[in-house]
């Protein structure tokens, strides 16, 4: 195999490595995203990929660096710039794989506030709500609001509760 073909295969391996690492992060992020329907299979795959993403992204980064070192010497300035451009998203997903981005996407509602039914102008009469009744106290959470936060920590009837959607 001549040198040009070998370099082409190394570039293909570098691009593929970056795409695999980005995909391992992107699939769970977009599958679990709020405001869209989620299937049990999609959630299962998302958590599976999320569990493996730190290892996959580190291996991808190490492989990328090894390939870049092999290609760097004979690369022109635009080839070196292309390596940098490819490495930026790889470095970002390698960092992102170590963050709990599911928690970022599903922030609990920080301060659940109470309002009398007559005072709630932001909830229509025909709008769906989730209700909790404990010790003669009732709280209702609009599904529209729960669809974004998915979690509300609150106290109803003197008992701490976690309402989820």
WONOR-V329647 format. One record per residue. N is the residue number from 1. RES is the residue in one letter. PSI is psi in whole degrees, -180 to 180 (* if undefined). D_CENTER is the distance of its C-alpha to the mean C-alpha in Angstrom with 1 decimal. Layout:
# WONOR-V329647
n=N res=RES psi=PSI d_center=D_CENTER
n=N res=RES psi=PSI d_center=D_CENTER
This chain:
# WONOR-V329647
n=1 res=X psi=131 d_center=41.7
n=2 res=X psi=168 d_center=42.3
n=3 res=X psi=-39 d_center=40.3
n=4 res=X psi=-43 d_center=38.8
n=5 res=X psi=-41 d_center=37.4
n=6 res=X psi=-44 d_center=36.1
n=7 res=X psi=-38 d_center=34.3
n=8 res=X psi=-43 d_center=32.8
n=9 res=X psi=-38 d_center=31.5
n=10 res=X psi=-41 d_center=30.0
n=11 res=X psi=-43 d_center=28.3
n=12 res=X psi=-42 d_center=26.9
n=13 res=X psi=-39 d_center=25.6
n=14 res=X psi=-45 d_center=24.0
n=15 res=X psi=-44 d_center=22.2
n=16 res=X psi=-41 d_center=21.2
n=17 res=X psi=-45 d_center=19.8
n=18 res=X psi=-44 d_center=17.6
n=19 res=X psi=-40 d_center=16.5
n=20 res=X psi=-46 d_center=15.8
n=21 res=X psi=-43 d_center=13.6
n=22 res=X psi=-40 d_center=11.6
n=23 res=X psi=-40 d_center=11.4
n=24 res=X psi=-28 d_center=10.4
n=25 res=X psi=-40 d_center=7.0
n=26 res=X psi=-41 d_center=7.0
n=27 res=X psi=-53 d_center=8.2
n=28 res=X psi=-37 d_center=5.8
n=29 res=X psi=-45 d_center=3.1
n=30 res=X psi=-26 d_center=6.6
n=31 res=X psi=-39 d_center=8.3
n=32 res=X psi=-4 d_center=7.0
n=33 res=X psi=138 d_center=7.0
n=34 res=X psi=160 d_center=10.1
n=35 res=X psi=10 d_center=13.5
n=36 res=X psi=157 d_center=13.5
n=37 res=X psi=143 d_center=15.2
n=38 res=X psi=135 d_center=13.6
n=39 res=X psi=160 d_center=15.9
n=40 res=X psi=-39 d_center=16.6
n=41 res=X psi=-42 d_center=16.4
n=42 res=X psi=-42 d_center=13.0
n=43 res=X psi=-42 d_center=11.7
n=44 res=X psi=-46 d_center=13.9
n=45 res=X psi=-39 d_center=12.7
n=46 res=X psi=-46 d_center=9.0
n=47 res=X psi=-35 d_center=10.3
n=48 res=X psi=-49 d_center=12.9
n=49 res=X psi=-38 d_center=10.8
n=50 res=X psi=-39 d_center=8.7
n=51 res=X psi=-37 d_center=12.2
n=52 res=X psi=-12 d_center=13.7
n=53 res=X psi=-38 d_center=11.3
n=54 res=X psi=-44 d_center=13.2
n=55 res=X psi=-45 d_center=16.4
n=56 res=X psi=-43 d_center=15.7
n=57 res=X psi=-36 d_center=14.6
n=58 res=X psi=-44 d_center=17.7
n=59 res=X psi=-40 d_center=20.0
n=60 res=X psi=-42 d_center=18.9
n=61 res=X psi=-42 d_center=19.5
n=62 res=X psi=-41 d_center=22.8
n=63 res=X psi=-42 d_center=23.8
n=64 res=X psi=-46 d_center=23.1
n=65 res=X psi=-43 d_center=25.3
n=66 res=X psi=-44 d_center=28.0
n=67 res=X psi=-41 d_center=28.1
n=68 res=X psi=-40 d_center=28.1
n=69 res=X psi=-37 d_center=31.0
n=70 res=X psi=-38 d_center=32.9
n=71 res=X psi=-22 d_center=32.5
n=72 res=X psi=-45 d_center=32.9
n=73 res=X psi=-43 d_center=36.7
n=74 res=X psi=4 d_center=37.7
n=75 res=X psi=145 d_center=35.0
n=76 res=X psi=177 d_center=36.2
n=77 res=X psi=-39 d_center=34.6
n=78 res=X psi=-28 d_center=32.3
n=79 res=X psi=-40 d_center=31.2
n=80 res=X psi=-38 d_center=30.3
n=81 res=X psi=-40 d_center=28.5
n=82 res=X psi=-38 d_center=26.6
n=83 res=X psi=-43 d_center=25.6
n=84 res=X psi=-45 d_center=24.2
n=85 res=X psi=-39 d_center=22.3
n=86 res=X psi=-33 d_center=20.7
n=87 res=X psi=-29 d_center=20.1
n=88 res=X psi=-53 d_center=18.2
n=89 res=X psi=-32 d_center=14.9
n=90 res=X psi=-44 d_center=15.5
n=91 res=X psi=-39 d_center=15.9
n=92 res=X psi=-46 d_center=12.8
n=93 res=X psi=-28 d_center=10.5
n=94 res=X psi=-40 d_center=13.0
n=95 res=X psi=-46 d_center=12.4
n=96 res=X psi=-31 d_center=8.6
n=97 res=X psi=-21 d_center=9.0
n=98 res=X psi=3 d_center=11.1
n=99 res=X psi=153 d_center=9.0
n=100 res=X psi=78 d_center=7.8
n=101 res=X psi=-20 d_center=4.5
n=102 res=X psi=-39 d_center=5.3
n=103 res=X psi=-36 d_center=8.5
n=104 res=X psi=-40 d_center=7.8
n=105 res=X psi=-27 d_center=6.8
n=106 res=X psi=61 d_center=9.8
n=107 res=X psi=131 d_center=12.4
n=108 res=X psi=148 d_center=15.7
n=109 res=X psi=119 d_center=18.4
n=110 res=X psi=-43 d_center=20.2
n=111 res=X psi=90 d_center=23.8
n=112 res=X psi=127 d_center=24.8
n=113 res=X psi=147 d_center=28.0
n=114 res=X psi=145 d_center=31.0
n=115 res=X psi=143 d_center=33.1
n=116 res=X psi=151 d_center=36.0
n=117 res=X psi=-39 d_center=35.7
n=118 res=X psi=-20 d_center=38.3
n=119 res=X psi=-9 d_center=36.3
n=120 res=X psi=97 d_center=33.0
n=121 res=X psi=-17 d_center=33.3
n=122 res=X psi=-4 d_center=29.5
n=123 res=X psi=118 d_center=29.6
n=124 res=X psi=156 d_center=31.8
n=125 res=X psi=-32 d_center=34.2
n=126 res=X psi=8 d_center=32.7
n=127 res=X psi=142 d_center=29.0
n=128 res=X psi=140 d_center=27.4
n=129 res=X psi=155 d_center=26.8
n=130 res=X psi=135 d_center=26.0
n=131 res=X psi=150 d_center=28.9
n=132 res=X psi=130 d_center=29.7
n=133 res=X psi=120 d_center=33.4
n=134 res=X psi=133 d_center=34.6
n=135 res=X psi=52 d_center=38.1
n=136 res=X psi=18 d_center=39.2
n=137 res=X psi=138 d_center=36.2
n=138 res=X psi=136 d_center=33.8
n=139 res=X psi=142 d_center=30.5
n=140 res=X psi=138 d_center=28.6
n=141 res=X psi=119 d_center=25.0
n=142 res=X psi=131 d_center=24.4
n=143 res=X psi=-35 d_center=22.0
n=144 res=X psi=-41 d_center=21.0
n=145 res=X psi=-37 d_center=19.8
n=146 res=X psi=-29 d_center=18.4
n=147 res=X psi=-28 d_center=16.2
n=148 res=X psi=-52 d_center=14.2
n=149 res=X psi=-35 d_center=14.3
n=150 res=X psi=-19 d_center=14.8
n=151 res=X psi=133 d_center=16.6
n=152 res=X psi=123 d_center=19.9
n=153 res=X psi=128 d_center=21.9
n=154 res=X psi=174 d_center=25.5
n=155 res=X psi=122 d_center=29.1
n=156 res=X psi=126 d_center=31.2
n=157 res=X psi=30 d_center=34.8
n=158 res=X psi=2 d_center=34.6
n=159 res=X psi=134 d_center=31.9
n=160 res=X psi=135 d_center=28.4
n=161 res=X psi=161 d_center=25.9
n=162 res=X psi=113 d_center=22.3
n=163 res=X psi=131 d_center=21.8
n=164 res=X psi=156 d_center=18.7
n=165 res=X psi=* d_center=17.9
